[in-house]
Amino acid sequence: MNELVAGGNRALPTGAVTIRVPGPFDVSLIVTGTDGRTSGDGDFVFFNQPSAPGARLDGDTVTVDPALLRPGAVRVTVVLSPADAHTPLASLPPPVMTVTGDGRRPLARFAPPRPAAETVLLLAELYARDGGWKIRALGQGYADGLAGIARDFGIDVVEDEDEAGADEADEAGGSAGSVGLLALVNSERSRAGVRPLAVDARLAAAARVHAADMAAHGRLSAESPGGDSLFQRVTGAGYTYLVLAEHLVSGPRTAAEFVDYCRAGHERRAPFGDGAFTHLGAGHAVDARSGLMYWTVLWARPYSAAGLQQATDEVLALTNAERAAAGLPPLAADPRLAAAARDHSTDMVRRDFYSHTTPEGREPWDRARAAGAAHRAIGENIACGQRTPAEVVRGWMNSPGHRANILTPGFSHLGVGYAPGGRAGTYWTQLFGGTS
């Protein structure tokens, strides 16, 4: 049997799979589409609604047949909560999940770390990938209860007065998920005249993992001691972004305190009024040693071909503005140089390196030649971490070597590449071509 660790995955065979978690727990399933949202209440399988197309709950066991899920379903999240809602997960025996295939063939086992203050555990997820399905172990604690997580995935939850009062008490004590924060954020955006955001469950899942990691190590950082970056966690959760911004904050105890803190600083409040963002994901966790609350809040716009083209076109336009200011002719777009530049940015993300030279020793002129560009002179600028075209061109212009490439009189053509993800979050490439 394959023993999984948090973040680990394995391919699933075709047909139904069974997931069992024995003990004093309730197991639930949430079915979502490509947008990370449910299509309605029917996508929530739990003790009061034990079945949905392709999914069934029977006691401590759930069975999922991906081929029978409702149209558009690409992910099934397995959620664990205490059978007694008033009992904290931390006081229960550590859960152990086993996964079996047809004929009860063992496939995987996962024993997540014992939860701390969390009331619900995102245990695992089944997801479509490359024509098949995989299972990924999560083990992510969630502090807002089963109703809170259902709302974060887009399910309308009607609570009785006692439950609503308990949620309000949780909020006062510092528990706030993406949805609780969303109302405050969208109120700010309404005042700024920009469109509201929607919670994306994949962003929320990545934010929760990162906040818990920061709390566990007592430090604010975009990269964990183990080397995993926040940006890799976002793409690993299945969200491919075009634009991403993050707040990594410690101290505020509630969503309202977090918003107040952000409003007090120019850079911190910028995403609240930025119409480029469409999605939000938030997570928080308490450092058990210090009692300090750590927050990860993600603002994002998903990748699109049109959005990518707009970003690379803007880099070309800003570059030509710098050349015009220096009395130089503009560079023309070259699709062959652009293809080579795009592939290099993507390669740096995929293989986690940052260099003009690939691990095999290929140089910019090798890549230009392979793409069919016949320019005699080739130059290249690369950058990582910058969030916008304006920021990356400004950075290049402030660097003598990069500035020299932009202002080289003999260059006549340019290709621009951009790829999100990886350790630094964004990777940019300019590939110049000319006669000398």
Salt bridges, closest charged atoms under 4 A:
GLU3 OE2 - ARG109 NH1 2.53
ASP43 OD2 - ARG70 NH2 2.84
ASP60 OD2 - ARG20 NE 3.21
GLU125 OE1 - ARG75 NH1 3.04
GLU125 OE2 - ARG136 NH1 2.36
ASP152 OD2 - ARG208 NH1 3.97
GLU159 OE2 - ARG151 NH1 3.18
ASP167 OD2 - ARG151 NH2 3.56
GLU188 OE2 - ARG191 NH2 2.50
GLU188 OE2 - ARG263 NH1 2.58
ASP200 OD2 - ARG202 NH2 2.81
ASP213 OD1 - HIS217 ND1 3.59
ASP213 OD1 - ARG233 NH2 3.85
GLU223 OE2 - ARG423 NH1 3.54
GLU246 OE1 - ARG387 NH1 3.03
ASP260 OD1 - ARG263 NH2 2.24
ASP287 OD1 - ARG289 NE 2.94
ASP334 OD2 - ARG336 NH2 3.13
ASP334 OD2 - HIS375 NE2 2.88
ASP347 OD1 - ARG350 NH2 3.07
ASP347 OD1 - ARG351 NE 2.84
ASP352 OD2 - ARG423 NH2 2.39
GLU360 OE2 - ARG351 NH1 2.32
ASP366 OD1 - ARG369 NH1 3.40
GLU380 OE1 - HIS356 ND1 2.69
GLU380 OE2 - ARG367 NH2 2.83
